[in-house]
Amino acid sequence: MPVTFDLALCDGCGKCSDVCPGDVIYMSGSIGERQPFNRYADECWHCGSCRQDCPQNAISIAFPPDMICV
């Protein structure tokens, strides 16, 4: 499962796209209306860089069941 974006909180700054080491987050839309999206969701490493650096706390990560050790 890829990261999810709360577009109500997101201000379109693009920080998530800038810090993504897997280069899977891209921004769409024109300036002032930009929104993040997962271009390659299956390639997401679930590293948390985007969530950690998001100034608006608009990103959450749902880890796939095979990544959770219980």
C-alpha positions in Angstrom: 0.0 0.0 0.0 1.4 3.4 -0.9 1.5 6.5 1.1 -1.7 8.5 1.3 -2.0 12.2 1.1 -4.6 14.3 3.0 -5.3 16.9 0.3 -7.2 19.0 2.8 -4.0 19.5 4.8 -1.6 19.6 1.9 -0.4 23.0 0.7 1.3 21.7 -2.4 4.8 22.6 -1.4 6.4 19.6 -3.1 8.7 18.7 -0.2 7.5 15.1 -0.3 8.4 14.8 -4.0 11.8 16.4 -3.3 12.8 14.0 -0.5 11.5 10.7 -1.9 14.5 8.5 -2.4 12.5 6.1 -4.6 11.3 9.0 -6.9 7.7 7.7 -6.7 6.0 10.9 -5.6 5.2 13.5 -8.2 3.3 16.8 -8.1 0.4 17.5 -10.5 -1.4 20.7 -11.3 -0.3 24.2 -11.9 1.4 26.5 -9.4 -0.9 27.3 -6.5 -3.0 24.2 -7.1 -0.3 21.5 -7.0 -1.1 18.1 -5.4 1.1 15.1 -4.7 0.4 11.7 -6.2 2.0 8.3 -6.3 3.2 7.8 -9.9 4.8 4.4 -9.1 3.0 3.3 -5.9 4.3 -0.3 -6.1 7.8 1.0 -6.0 7.4 2.8 -2.7 9.9 1.7 -0.1 7.8 2.8 2.9 10.8 4.6 4.2 8.9 7.5 5.7 11.0 10.3 4.3 8.0 12.0 2.8 5.9 11.8 6.0 8.8 12.9 8.2 9.6 16.0 6.1 6.0 17.1 5.4 5.5 20.5 7.1 1.7 20.1 7.1 1.6 16.5 8.4 -0.5 15.6 5.4 1.0 12.1 4.7 0.3 8.8 6.3 1.7 5.4 5.6 -0.2 2.1 5.7 2.2 -0.7 5.8 1.4 -3.9 3.9 0.7 -6.9 6.1 3.9 -8.7 5.0 5.9 -5.8 6.3 4.4 -5.9 9.8 6.0 -8.4 12.2 3.7 -9.4 15.0 
